[in-house]
Amino acid sequence: MFCPFCRHPDSRVIDSRTSDDGLSIRRRRQCPECGRRFSTTETASLNVIKRSGVVEPFSREKIVSGVRKACQGRPVTDSDLAMLAQKVEETVRQTGASQLDANDIGLAILPPLRELDEVAYLRFASVYQGFDSLEDFEQAITQLRREHDGQASDKAPLAEL
């Protein structure tokens, strides 16, 4: 780590702290040459391999912009999208891989998007699960209905009390 003041090629770590989200480490450093102090933030790199083969850094902003299209006209706020992007990042980082296919990230978006808004989920799933026909949509809707009916029957005894 070069000192940002005198460009000395070494520094000493004085203090290290994990960020609130646990995804980065803040280090307080001191240059042995000029004695000045500075902070650094370290994160584990996560790269995305796009369909074209290009590798680029993971970006929450790209998740938000992609999901925003699926949520167009739906009652979903910017903070909802930010939370969804955070959940997706946490999920893909838990895999331990330093590089992931863009399609894998698209598939990781589906569960939290489904919780957020089912219509947006269907829109997004139609791309990432490769819906080819109306039957694919019908199957997805049938699955959603089955799960809703299962949840409704689980809640029925509570309503009777």
N, C-alpha and C positions, 0 to 999 in steps of 0.2 A: 504494500500500500504506500504510494507516494504521498508525502506531505503536500497538501494543497498550497502551502505558503512558500516553502523553500525547495520543494521537489526532492527532498531527501528520500531515498528508496526504502526507508524502514520507519516503523512506528511501533509504539508500545501500547497495548490495550490496558486501559485504566479501569473500565467498567463495561459490563455487558448486561443487557436486559432484553427479554423477549417482548415483542409488541403485544398489544391487547388481543389481537386476533390469533396470535401464536404462529403466524406465517413468516415472521421476519425477526431479526435480531439487531438491536441498536447497540453499537459499540462506541464508547468514548475512547479516543486515542490521543497520545501525546508524541510529538516528534522529538527524538533524542538530540537532534541537531539544533533546531531553533527553539525548542521548548514549548511551542504553541500547541494548543489542543483543538481537536476537531472530532466530529461525529461521522460515523458511517452506518449504513443500513444494509444488512445482508439478507438476501432471500435465495431460496433454492430455485434454480432456473427450471422453467417448464416450457417446452417448445411444442408447437403444433405442426404436424406434417399435413399440408393441404393436399387436395386431390391432384393438383398439378405437380406435386413433389417438392414444392417450395417449403422451407422450414422457417417459421417465424415465432416470436415469443407469444406465449399465452396472453390473452387480453380479455379482461372482464367486459370492457367496453364493446368488444365485438359480440359477446354473448348478449348483452343488453340490446344492441342494435338489431341483431338477428331475431331475438324473441319479440322485440317491440313490433316488428312487422306482423307476427302471428297474433299479437294482442291488439292490433289496430281495431278501434271501435269497441273494445272491451273495457270493463271497469277495473283496469290495472294501472296502478300508479308507478311513478319512477322509482319510488322507494321499494315497491314490491319487486321491480325488475332488478334493482341493486341487490336485494336480499337473495333473489334467485341466482344471480351471477356468483355471489359469495358461496352459496351452497354448492353450486356446480364446481367452483374452483376447489373447495374443500374436498369434494368427492374425487375429483381427478388427481389431486395431490396425494390422497390416501392410497392411490394405486402404487405409488413409489416410483413410477416411470418418469423419466426426464423428457420423453417425447411421446406424444399421443397423436393418433390420426384424428383429423377434424371430424370424421364421422363418429368416432368414439365420444368426442365431446358433445356432439349433437345428441347422441343417445343418452348421455349423462344429464342432459337438460330435461328430458322427458318426464321423469318422476316428479321433480319439484314444480314443473310447469303444470302438470296434471293436478297437483294440489292447489295451485294458484287459480287456474281457469281452464275448465275442460274444453271449451270451444277453441281457445288458443292452443291447447294441447293437441286437439285433432288436426288443426291447421299445420302445426309444426311436425307432428308425427307423420302426416301425409308425405312430407318431404323426406324425413330421415328414416322412416320405415318403408319407404318406397311403395306407397299405395298406388296401385295400377288401375283400380276399377272402383265402381260404386260398392261392390261387395266388400272390398277392403274397409271402406268407411263404415258400412253396415256392421261388419264384425267388430270393429273398434267401438262403435256406439253400443252394440249389444253387450260387450264386455263391461263397458262403463255402467250400463243399466243394471247388469247382474251385481256388480259391486255395490251400487247404490241400494238395490233391493236387499242385499245382505246386511248393509249397514242399517237400513231402516228396520229390518226385523230384529237386529241386535238392540236397537233403541226402543222398540215397542214396549217391552216389559217395564222400562223406566217410566214411560209416559202413562202407563196404567196405574202406577203407584200414586 
